[in-house]
Amino acid sequence: MALRTYMASMDSPHPERTLDLLEPDFRFLIALPGSEVTGESKEDFAAYIAGRNPKERSHEILRHSRDGDVETVYGVVTEGGRYTGSFLSAAVISPGGLIARYQSFFTTSFELVDWARQDTAQGDGSRA
């Protein structure tokens, strides 16, 4: 599944390697609380990656599906192991297996699917 590979690459110490997963005419929309990031090329996405703050960020996929050339994933984002929000993302996958189009919606205020993971390091049962 291309989106699993994409998320793992974005979470890695070298997110710029994600560019290898994209078609040359890649287009994207990333909707964040209060803002949107859009682009119409791999170069635009490279600029987006370069502008991200390096953090111990992880995308945990809770649900995924594929219908023809469209993949969708739903999950939560954590930073340093602590929950920061949830996302719903979709991509059109080219015949060559690369991501041609991508859109993602991130929210800090709503969980479609409950995230049951607990922060065991704290031992107090609070949300991670």
TIVEXFI-656772 format. One record per residue (C-alpha): residue in one letter; residue number from 1; chain; x, y, z. Coordinates in steps of 0.2 Angstrom, whole numbers, plus 2048, in hexadecimal, padded with zeros to 3 digits. Layout:
  aa    i  ch    u    v    w
   A  NUM   A    X    Y    Z
...
***
This chain:
  aa    i  ch    u    v    w
   M    1   A  800  800  800
   A    2   A  808  810  7FA
   L    3   A  801  81B  808
   R    4   A  809  810  815
   T    5   A  81A  812  80D
   Y    6   A  817  825  80B
   M    7   A  812  827  81E
   A    8   A  821  81D  823
   S    9   A  82D  827  818
   M   10   A  826  838  81E
   D   11   A  829  832  830
   S   12   A  83A  82C  82D
   P   13   A  84A  837  830
   H   14   A  84B  83A  81D
   P   15   A  839  83F  818
   E   16   A  841  846  808
   R   17   A  842  834  802
   T   18   A  82F  835  800
   L   19   A  832  83E  7F0
   D   20   A  837  82D  7E8
   L   21   A  825  827  7EB
   L   22   A  81D  835  7E1
   E   23   A  819  837  7CF
   P   24   A  821  846  7C6
   D   25   A  811  850  7C4
   F   26   A  80B  84C  7D6
   R   27   A  7FE  857  7DD
   F   28   A  7F9  859  7EF
   L   29   A  7EE  861  7FD
   I   30   A  7F2  860  80F
   A   31   A  7E4  868  81A
   L   32   A  7EA  86D  82B
   P   33   A  7E0  876  839
   G   34   A  7DF  888  832
   S   35   A  7EA  885  822
   E   36   A  7EC  87B  812
   V   37   A  7FC  876  809
   T   38   A  7FA  873  7F7
   G   39   A  806  86F  7E8
   E   40   A  807  869  7D6
   S   41   A  818  861  7D5
   K   42   A  825  856  7DE
   E   43   A  82E  867  7E0
   D   44   A  820  86F  7EA
   F   45   A  81F  860  7F5
   A   46   A  832  861  7F8
   A   47   A  82F  873  7FE
   Y   48   A  822  86D  80A
   I   49   A  82D  85F  811
   A   50   A  83B  86C  813
   G   51   A  82F  878  81D
   R   52   A  829  86B  829
   N   53   A  830  86C  83B
   P   54   A  83A  85C  83F
   K   55   A  831  853  84D
   E   56   A  830  842  853
   R   57   A  820  840  849
   S   58   A  817  82F  845
   H   59   A  807  82B  83B
   E   60   A  7FF  81C  842
   I   61   A  7F3  815  835
   L   62   A  7E3  80E  83D
   R   63   A  7D9  80A  82D
   H   64   A  7DD  808  81B
   S   65   A  7D5  803  80A
   R   66   A  7D8  803  7F8
   D   67   A  7CB  804  7EA
   G   68   A  7D3  803  7D9
   D   69   A  7E0  811  7D8
   V   70   A  7DA  81A  7E8
   E   71   A  7E1  816  7F9
   T   72   A  7DB  81D  809
   V   73   A  7E2  81D  81B
   Y   74   A  7DB  823  82B
   G   75   A  7E6  825  83B
   V   76   A  7EE  82F  848
   V   77   A  7FD  83A  849
   T   78   A  809  83A  859
   E   79   A  818  844  85D
   G   80   A  824  83D  869
   G   81   A  817  82F  86D
   R   82   A  809  83C  871
   Y   83   A  7F9  83D  867
   T   84   A  7F7  84E  85D
   G   85   A  7E9  84A  851
   S   86   A  7E1  83F  844
   F   87   A  7E2  83E  831
   L   88   A  7D8  838  822
   S   89   A  7E3  837  813
   A   90   A  7E0  830  801
   A   91   A  7EB  82E  7F2
   V   92   A  7E9  829  7E0
   I   93   A  7F6  81C  7DB
   S   94   A  7FE  81C  7CA
   P   95   A  7FF  80C  7C0
   G   96   A  812  80C  7C4
   G   97   A  80E  80C  7D7
   L   98   A  812  81E  7DB
   I   99   A  807  82B  7E3
   A  100   A  800  837  7D6
   R  101   A  7F4  841  7E1
   Y  102   A  7F2  842  7F3
   Q  103   A  7E6  84B  7FF
   S  104   A  7E7  84B  812
   F  105   A  7DC  852  820
   F  106   A  7E3  854  831
   T  107   A  7D9  859  841
   T  108   A  7DD  85B  853
   S  109   A  7CB  85C  858
   F  110   A  7C3  84C  852
   E  111   A  7C7  839  851
   L  112   A  7BC  82F  845
   V  113   A  7C3  81F  84C
   D  114   A  7C8  81E  85E
   W  115   A  7DA  81C  862
   A  116   A  7DC  810  870
   R  117   A  7EF  810  873
   Q  118   A  7F4  816  884
   D  119   A  805  81E  889
   T  120   A  80C  810  894
   A  121   A  81B  81A  898
   Q  122   A  811  826  8A3
   G  123   A  807  818  8AB
   D  124   A  7F8  823  8AF
   G  125   A  7ED  81D  8A1
   S  126   A  7ED  82E  899
   R  127   A  7EC  830  886
   A  128   A  7FC  82E  87D
***
